[in-house]
């Protein structure tokens, strides 16, 4: 009797141990399955939409570059049409026409104005050898007015080359694009010791008057006046 009881007790203990082992295995298996499920169910990071422009890949989050002025978007002060002269180009045109280097000028003034109902730039500057005043049409950059006089004492210091009447005509024509040297009226004046060429030209509605130094070819007196 006792022997059978011990056998039954041993069988129950083995059954309990086997049951405990099975339960432990299931727990471990369940934990493993849960961990794998978590890994499998993890969603990839959200993809940022992309676009491709001009061969460059850009994300939707890419910040746009600072806007640059386009051909139709004016820059600087006021609108400017194609071919219209701004303040800087007006000054450059005046310097080129006067034959004056920018390094020589001071007290520069460039202001918007009107002349005979034409919008212009009034350009003024000074040098050690003379004061200069130009009126430049804003629409196309043409010079519609000018007035300057170079002090004669500076003529030799500024240098140059001697010119005859024909050479003087060519100098004047070069300052008035589109004109012809044949249209330049010129004559020689003397009596003041140095001599000079004086003359005039009427072209494209503008009356030009000038004085040229024969020894240097420098225009030391120049006046342009728009006539209606």
C-alpha positions as CSV (number, residue, x, y, z in Angstrom):
1,X,0.0,0.0,0.0
2,X,2.7,2.4,1.0
3,X,4.7,1.5,-2.1
4,X,1.7,2.3,-4.4
5,X,1.2,5.5,-2.6
6,X,4.8,6.5,-3.1
7,X,4.5,5.6,-6.8
8,X,1.4,7.7,-7.2
9,X,3.0,10.6,-5.4
10,X,6.1,10.3,-7.7
11,X,3.9,10.3,-10.8
12,X,2.1,13.4,-9.6
13,X,5.4,15.2,-8.9
14,X,6.7,14.3,-12.4
15,X,3.4,15.5,-13.9
16,X,3.7,18.8,-12.0
17,X,7.3,19.2,-13.1
18,X,6.4,18.4,-16.7
19,X,3.5,20.8,-16.5
20,X,5.7,23.5,-15.1
21,X,8.3,23.0,-17.9
22,X,5.5,23.2,-20.5
23,X,4.1,26.3,-19.0
24,X,7.6,27.9,-18.9
25,X,8.2,27.0,-22.6
26,X,4.9,28.5,-23.6
27,X,5.7,31.7,-21.7
28,X,9.1,32.0,-23.4
29,X,7.6,31.1,-26.8
30,X,4.8,33.7,-26.3
31,X,7.4,36.3,-25.3
32,X,9.4,35.6,-28.4
33,X,6.4,35.8,-30.7
34,X,5.4,39.1,-29.2
35,X,8.9,40.5,-29.7
36,X,8.9,39.3,-33.3
37,X,5.4,40.7,-33.9
38,X,6.6,44.1,-32.6
39,X,9.6,44.1,-34.9
40,X,7.5,43.1,-37.9
41,X,4.8,45.6,-37.2
42,X,7.2,48.5,-36.8
43,X,6.4,51.0,-39.7
44,X,9.2,52.6,-41.6
45,X,9.9,56.3,-41.0
46,X,7.5,58.6,-42.9
47,X,8.8,59.3,-46.4
48,X,9.1,63.0,-47.3
49,X,7.6,63.6,-50.7
50,X,10.2,64.5,-53.3
51,X,10.2,66.4,-56.5
52,X,12.8,66.6,-59.2
53,X,13.4,69.9,-60.9
54,X,16.1,70.5,-63.5
55,X,17.9,67.3,-62.4
56,X,18.1,68.4,-58.8
57,X,16.3,66.3,-56.2
58,X,14.4,68.4,-53.7
59,X,12.4,67.4,-50.7
60,X,9.1,69.0,-49.9
61,X,10.7,70.3,-46.8
62,X,13.4,72.1,-48.7
63,X,13.3,75.8,-48.0
64,X,13.1,77.9,-51.2
65,X,16.1,80.0,-51.9
66,X,15.8,83.7,-51.5
67,X,13.9,85.1,-54.4
68,X,16.0,86.8,-57.0
69,X,14.8,89.7,-59.2
70,X,13.5,88.4,-62.5
71,X,13.7,90.0,-65.8
72,X,10.2,91.4,-65.3
73,X,10.9,92.5,-61.7
74,X,12.7,95.8,-61.4
75,X,15.5,96.2,-58.9
76,X,16.5,99.4,-57.2
77,X,14.4,102.4,-56.9
78,X,11.5,102.8,-59.4
79,X,10.7,100.6,-62.3
80,X,13.0,100.4,-65.3
81,X,12.1,99.3,-68.7
82,X,14.5,97.6,-71.1
83,X,16.9,100.2,-72.5
84,X,15.9,102.8,-69.9
85,X,18.8,104.6,-68.2
86,X,19.1,104.4,-64.4
87,X,21.1,106.8,-62.3
88,X,24.3,104.9,-62.5
89,X,24.2,104.5,-66.2
90,X,23.3,108.2,-66.6
91,X,26.5,109.1,-64.7
92,X,28.6,106.7,-66.8
93,X,27.2,108.2,-70.0
94,X,28.0,111.7,-68.8
95,X,31.6,110.8,-67.9
96,X,32.1,109.1,-71.2
97,X,30.8,112.0,-73.2
98,X,32.8,114.5,-71.2
99,X,35.9,112.4,-71.4
100,X,36.4,112.6,-67.7
101,X,37.7,109.7,-65.6
102,X,35.6,108.8,-62.6
103,X,38.6,109.2,-60.3
104,X,38.7,113.0,-61.1
105,X,35.1,113.8,-60.0
106,X,33.6,115.0,-56.8
107,X,30.4,116.7,-55.5
108,X,28.4,114.3,-57.7
109,X,24.7,114.8,-58.0
110,X,22.2,112.7,-60.0
111,X,18.6,113.7,-59.7
112,X,15.4,112.9,-61.6
113,X,13.8,115.9,-63.4
114,X,11.9,116.9,-66.5
115,X,13.0,118.9,-69.5
116,X,10.4,119.9,-72.1
117,X,8.1,117.2,-70.8
118,X,10.8,114.6,-71.1
119,X,11.8,112.6,-67.9
120,X,15.5,113.1,-67.5
121,X,18.4,112.6,-65.1
122,X,20.1,115.8,-64.1
123,X,23.8,114.8,-63.7
124,X,26.2,117.3,-62.1
125,X,29.8,116.8,-61.0
126,X,32.9,118.9,-60.4
127,X,36.6,118.4,-61.2
128,X,39.7,120.5,-60.5
129,X,39.6,121.8,-64.1
130,X,35.9,122.5,-64.6
131,X,32.2,121.9,-63.6
132,X,30.0,119.6,-65.7
133,X,26.2,119.5,-66.1
134,X,24.3,116.9,-68.2
135,X,20.7,116.2,-68.9
136,X,20.1,112.5,-70.0
137,X,16.8,111.2,-71.2
138,X,15.6,108.3,-68.9
139,X,13.8,106.6,-71.7
140,X,16.8,105.8,-73.9
141,X,19.9,107.3,-72.3
142,X,20.3,110.0,-74.9
143,X,22.0,113.2,-73.9
144,X,19.5,116.1,-74.4
145,X,21.5,118.8,-72.7
146,X,25.0,119.5,-71.6
147,X,27.1,122.4,-70.4
148,X,30.7,122.5,-69.2
149,X,33.8,124.6,-69.5
150,X,37.4,123.6,-68.8
151,X,39.7,126.2,-67.4
152,X,42.2,127.0,-70.1
153,X,45.1,126.9,-67.6
154,X,44.5,123.1,-67.4
155,X,44.6,122.4,-71.1
156,X,48.4,121.7,-71.4
157,X,48.3,119.8,-68.1
158,X,45.5,117.5,-69.4
159,X,47.6,116.7,-72.5
160,X,46.4,115.8,-76.0
161,X,47.5,116.2,-79.5
162,X,47.3,119.1,-82.0
163,X,44.3,119.0,-84.5
164,X,43.4,120.9,-87.6
165,X,39.9,121.9,-88.6
166,X,39.1,118.5,-90.1
167,X,40.3,116.8,-87.0
168,X,38.2,119.1,-84.8
169,X,35.1,118.2,-86.9
170,X,35.8,114.5,-86.3
171,X,36.1,115.1,-82.5
172,X,32.7,116.9,-82.4
173,X,31.0,114.2,-84.6
174,X,32.4,111.5,-82.2
175,X,30.6,113.2,-79.3
176,X,27.2,113.2,-81.2
177,X,26.5,109.6,-82.4
178,X,24.6,109.5,-85.7
179,X,25.7,113.0,-86.8
180,X,28.0,113.7,-89.8
181,X,31.2,115.6,-89.8
182,X,30.0,117.4,-92.8
183,X,27.2,118.9,-90.7
184,X,29.6,120.5,-88.3
185,X,30.2,124.2,-88.9
186,X,33.6,125.3,-87.6
187,X,36.0,128.2,-87.9
188,X,39.2,129.4,-86.3
189,X,39.3,132.3,-83.8
190,X,42.4,134.1,-82.6
191,X,43.5,137.3,-81.0
192,X,43.7,136.0,-77.4
193,X,47.2,134.6,-77.7
194,X,46.3,130.9,-77.8
195,X,43.7,130.6,-80.6
196,X,40.8,128.2,-80.7
197,X,38.3,126.6,-83.0
198,X,34.6,127.6,-82.5
199,X,31.6,126.0,-84.1
200,X,28.1,124.6,-83.9
201,X,26.1,121.6,-85.0
202,X,22.4,121.0,-85.2
203,X,21.3,117.4,-85.0
204,X,18.2,115.5,-83.9
205,X,16.6,118.6,-82.4
206,X,19.6,119.6,-80.4
207,X,21.8,122.7,-80.9
208,X,25.5,122.1,-80.1
209,X,28.0,124.9,-79.6
210,X,31.7,124.3,-78.8
211,X,35.2,125.6,-78.5
212,X,38.2,123.4,-79.2
213,X,41.9,124.0,-78.3
214,X,44.0,123.4,-81.5
215,X,47.1,122.6,-79.5
216,X,45.5,119.7,-77.6
217,X,42.3,118.8,-79.4
218,X,40.4,119.3,-76.1
219,X,36.9,120.6,-76.2
220,X,37.1,123.2,-73.4
221,X,33.7,124.7,-73.9
222,X,30.6,122.6,-74.8
223,X,27.0,123.4,-74.8
224,X,24.0,121.2,-75.9
225,X,20.5,122.5,-75.8
226,X,17.3,120.7,-76.8
227,X,15.3,122.8,-79.3
228,X,11.6,122.2,-80.2
